[in-house]
């Protein structure tokens, strides 16, 4: 579970709670710094093969261990959200990709990380070999009509949007 910030990053004083700008925030009374709770950026990527099947990885770690999802992970400092999506695709699935378009952006509250902002892209495979890596224990392509339940609600929503963008729908 995400823990509340207790001490100021600048002067190490204990933080107080104060109602500012429409909500309760943590404030340092000593140096007057206000701490804003910002969402953690997460990148997710949908890849379809030539048969139209969707690439999923099975999670090897919590949260949602042993469930299927699109490659997904946190953006790291110094990389764009697009770079994060392609890095996660490579790390979790062994696939080199190219971003085609953005599919969805969704905020979600999590017990572990607090508020996350999930950006889901569609990408095409440019190279690499599908291999479960990083925090994945299995990998596979699935027909969109026979997908396992996805690990995260943000991905269920992105899947619906992705399918609505497909030709013939």
N, C-alpha and C positions, 0 to 999 in steps of 0.2 A: 504494500500500500504506500502511496506517495505521502511523504511527510512534509508538514508545513515548515517553511523557513523560520528559524528561531533567532539567528544572529545576523547582524548587518555585515555585508561583504566588505564594506569600506572602513568601518571603525570598530567592528566586533561587538557593538552594543546589542543588548537584547531588543528585539523588535516588539512593537506594540501593534494592536489591531485598532484601526480607525476607519470610520465610514467616510470615504472620499469618492467623488465622481460617480455616485450612484451605487457603490458597493463597498463591502468591507475589504480593506487592504492591509498589508503589513507595512508599517512605517517605522523608520528609525528616528526617535525623538532627538537623538544627539546630533546627527548630521543632516536630518530632514530628508533623507532619501526615501522615496516611495517605491515599493516593490509591486510590480504588476505581474499577475499570473498570466503567462503567455503559453499558448498551446505548443506542444512538441511537434515539429514537422515530420510526417511519415510519407514515404513514397511507396506506391503499389503499381504493379504493371501487369497488363493483360496481353498475352501473346497467343495468337491462333496459328496453327499449322496450315498447310495447303488444303487439308480436308475440313478445315473450319473447327477443328477440335482445340480446346483451350488448355494451356499449360498450367498445371497446378503442382505445388510442392506440399508434402506432408510435413508438418512442423515436428521437429525433434525436441523442442524445448517449450516451456511455458512462456507466455500464456498460450492456451489452446493447444497444448501438446497433443500429438497424434490426430490432429484435424487437418483438413486440406485448405489451401488458400493460394491465391496468386502470390508470386514473389513480393515481399513487403518488408520494409524496415525503416529505421530512422535515418533522416538526413544528418550528415556529419558536418561539423564546422568546415568551411572552405569549399563546400561543393554545393551546386545548385540542386534543386529538388529533382530536376530531370536527370542530372548526373547520379543522384542517389538511387533513382528508379533503375537506371541501367546497371549500376554497381550491384544492387540487390539481385537483379536478374542474373548477373554473372556469378555472384557469390552463392546464391541458393540453387540455381538451376544449370550453371555451366554455359549459359547462352549469352552471346554477344548480340546486342540489339540496337535498334534505331527507333527513337520516339516518332510516332506517327501523329498522335493528337492527344489532347487531354480529354479524359472521359468524365471525371467527377472530382469534386472537392467536398469533403464532409468533415465536420467537427464531431468528435465523439468523446464522451467522458469514460475514462478507464479507471479501474481500481489501482492498477499498478503504476501507471505513468501520469495520472491526472488527465487533463484535456489534451487530446491529440488532434492534429489537422491532417487528414489523410488525402493526399493528392494521387489519383489513379490515372495512369496513362495507358494508351494502347501503343504497343511497340511491335516491330517485326523482327524476326530472327535474321541476323546477318551472318552468323557463324557460331562456332562452338559446338559442343556435344552435350546433350541433355544428361546431366549428372547431378544427383542430390548432393549438395555441399553445404558448407557453413552450418546453419541450424535447421537444415532439412534432412529427413531420413528416407524420403522416397520422392519420386517425381513421375509425372505422367501427363499425357494428353487425354482429355475427356470431351465427349460430345456435349454440347451445351444442353441437350435434352436429357442427359444422364449424368449430371454433375453430382458429386457428393455434396453434403451440406458444407458451406464455407465457414471458416473459423470466425470471421468478423462481419458484423452488420454493415460496415462501410463497404466491404467487398460484395455483399449481396446487392446493395444499392448500385454500386458501380457496374455489376454484371447486368442488372436490368437496363441501365442506361446504355451500356455497350450493345446489348442485343437490340435495343430500339434504334440504334444507328446503323445496324446491318442492312444491306440491300434486301429487299423483299419483305421487310417488316413494316 
